[in-house]
Amino acid sequence: MTFRPEHELHKRRFSRNLGLGLTLAAFVVLVFALTVVKVKRGDPMQGFDHTFQSEPAPQEDSE
């Protein structure tokens, strides 16, 4: 059983798919890195749970 040679269209499609895959992977890495940085900085994170939560505004130093 012999395989037919790969058509030129498939080669071009593979290069486009590879480029799109690498772009998607770069986006995922960027979002993950931003998440890690935000968590490590310890910024106050508050979810939106449809309830009112009164929190005092952060005070600025007036020196």
BELCOR-V682923 format. One line per field, one symbol per residue. ss: DSSP state (A for helix, B for strand, O for the rest). phi: phi as a letter, one per 30 degrees, with the letter a starting at -180 (. if undefined). psi: psi as a letter, one per 30 degrees, with the letter a starting at -180 (. if undefined). A space follows every 10 residues. Layout:
ss->???
phi->???
psi->???
This chain:
ss->OOOOOOOAAA AAAAAAAAAA AAAAAAAAAA AAAAAAAAAA AOOOOOOOOO OOOOOOOOOO OOO
phi->.ccddddddd dddddddddd dddddddddd dddddddddd diddcbdcci bdbdbddddc dcc
psi->kkkkkkleee eeeeeeeeee eeeeeeeeee eeeeeeeeee fgkkkkljgg lkjkkkkkkk kh.
